[in-house]
């Protein structure tokens, strides 16, 4: 008894340094029962330090007089709601680890009672501990949720097309669903084609400048009339492309008809450049035939650099010049035997 009086130095009725509720509700009653085996609740209330050894009813009785209306005053202390005392197997370090792993740590004492509860932030891949007694919600992010027993977080795979922005309805960044990835006409007219259409506006002025220089060189070789006709055809195709890409550039979801119009504009511009390459090849000059090869190679490089996200756009921009170049070499190149087989 003198041992407890020494620990209660300030005389407030509680053992100094042991303000934790777990000590008051589990350890202190066991010590009192072993120290005073023959005393009951009546004799325990007579002791000045009985506040740490009596249950909630004795605390309510010792709280003071009743209210003016005759009702009992609300107790200043309320016992925590829990799962009862720990079993001997749960008092070991292994038992503590099992409680933390199963999510029971902190739940047995209730939220806001100072217990530690294992939670998982969806934005992070590692586990962290949050003290519900101080803050049940982290400073940033959603509210924590307790881990269930056997909970295994699913690892989210970062797919390749998730690294690129998508133009969908409402500027959503969800991955395309449904027939967007199928090899059908409806599947090829997907959101990836809208990305290619939106990015085509960024290089429009460079394409127009290259077209003007090529038209000047085309006029030196074939005359002004073919050069003007070819320049007008390319400018018309670029104007068509500019008009049908206004929705994609503004972040709106284009309709299927608008996507078909954009595909038609891409085919028209690609055929116009391939026609210039074919005319250079038909001259018979080796230098101009090299120009034909250079134009076709430039078209294929342009398609691979700017249209690789859409299978349909890549097939048009790189397929048309490749087919023209192979056809000219095989059928109009004048090669025979092993050289023809090697070129083929």
C-alpha positions, 0 to 999 in steps of 0.5 A, spaced: 500 500 500 505 504 501 508 503 494 502 506 491 502 512 495 509 513 493 507 513 486 501 517 487 506 523 489 501 529 487 495 526 490 490 526 484 488 519 485 492 516 479 499 513 479 504 518 476 506 516 469 501 511 468 495 515 464 494 510 459 487 507 459 490 500 457 493 500 464 487 503 468 483 498 465 487 491 465 493 492 469 491 496 475 485 491 477 490 485 476 495 489 481 489 491 486 486 484 486 493 480 487 494 486 493 488 486 496 484 479 495 479 480 500 477 487 499 471 488 495 468 494 491 466 498 498 472 498 501 476 499 495 472 506 494 475 508 501 482 508 498 484 515 495 487 512 489 481 507 488 480 511 481 484 507 477 482 500 480 474 501 480 470 500 474 466 505 471 460 504 476 464 506 482 467 512 478 460 514 476 458 514 484 465 517 486 464 523 480 460 527 485 452 529 487 447 528 482 444 534 477 439 539 480 433 535 476 434 528 480 438 525 474 445 522 475 450 527 472 454 524 466 461 520 468 467 524 466 470 518 464 467 512 460 470 505 459 473 504 452 469 499 448 473 493 446 473 486 445 475 484 452 481 482 456 487 479 452 488 472 452 495 469 454 497 468 447 495 475 445 500 478 450 506 475 447 510 479 441 508 474 436 501 475 438 502 483 438 504 482 431 498 478 429 493 483 432 497 488 427 497 484 421 489 482 422 487 489 423 485 488 430 490 493 433 487 499 435 480 497 433 479 493 440 480 500 444 476 504 439 477 509 434 479 516 438 482 512 444 489 513 442 490 506 439 494 505 433 491 502 427 494 499 420 491 503 414 493 503 407 493 510 403 491 508 396 496 513 393 502 509 396 505 502 395 507 502 402 504 501 409 504 506 414 501 507 421 496 513 423 494 515 430 486 515 430 487 519 437 490 525 433 487 525 426 483 519 423 484 522 416 491 524 414 493 531 411 492 529 404 488 524 400 482 519 402 480 517 409 484 511 411 481 504 411 483 498 416 486 492 413 483 486 413 486 479 415 489 476 409 488 483 405 493 483 399 493 490 395 493 489 388 498 492 384 496 496 378 500 495 372 502 501 368 500 500 361 504 503 355 498 507 352 497 510 360 503 514 359 500 518 354 494 523 354 487 521 351 482 525 348 475 523 351 469 525 353 469 530 358 477 530 358 477 523 362 483 519 362 480 512 362 483 507 358 479 506 352 474 500 353 470 496 348 471 495 341 477 500 341 482 495 340 479 491 335 482 490 328 475 493 325 473 499 322 470 502 328 475 499 333 481 503 328 477 509 329 478 510 336 481 515 341 488 514 339 486 517 332 484 523 335 491 524 339 494 524 332 489 529 329 490 533 335 498 533 334 498 534 326 496 541 328 503 542 331 507 541 325 502 544 320 506 550 318 513 546 318 509 542 313 506 548 309 513 551 308 516 544 306 511 544 301 512 550 298 520 549 297 518 542 294 513 546 289 518 551 287 523 545 285 517 541 282 516 547 277 524 547 275 523 540 273 516 540 270 514 547 269 510 552 273 503 549 271 504 542 274 507 545 280 501 550 281 496 544 281 500 540 285 501 545 290 494 547 290 492 540 291 497 539 297 494 546 300 487 543 299 488 537 303 492 541 309 486 545 309 481 539 310 485 536 315 485 543 319 478 543 319 476 536 321 481 536 327 478 542 330 474 538 335 480 533 337 485 540 338 479 543 343 479 536 347 472 534 345 470 527 342 469 527 335 464 523 332 465 517 327 463 522 321 469 527 323 474 521 324 472 518 317 473 525 314 480 526 317 482 519 315 480 521 308 484 528 308 490 523 311 489 519 304 489 525 300 495 528 302 499 522 302 497 520 295 499 527 293 506 526 295 506 519 292 504 522 286 510 527 286 514 521 287 512 517 282 513 523 277 520 524 279 521 516 278 518 516 271 523 521 268 528 516 268 534 520 271 537 517 276 538 523 280 530 524 280 529 517 282 533 518 288 529 524 289 523 519 289 526 514 294 527 520 298 520 523 298 517 516 299 522 515 305 520 521 308 513 520 308 514 513 312 519 516 317 513 522 318 508 516 319 512 512 324 514 519 328 507 522 328 502 517 327 505 511 331 499 511 336 494 509 331 494 503 327 490 506 321 494 513 321 500 509 321 498 504 315 496 510 311 502 515 312 507 509 311 503 504 307 502 508 301 509 510 300 512 504 301 507 500 296 509 505 291 516 505 292 516 497 292 512 497 286 516 502 282 523 498 284 520 491 282 516 493 276 519 499 273 526 499 275 529 494 270 532 489 274 533 482 273 535 476 277 538 476 283 539 484 284 531 484 283 530 478 288 535 482 293 531 488 292 524 485 293 
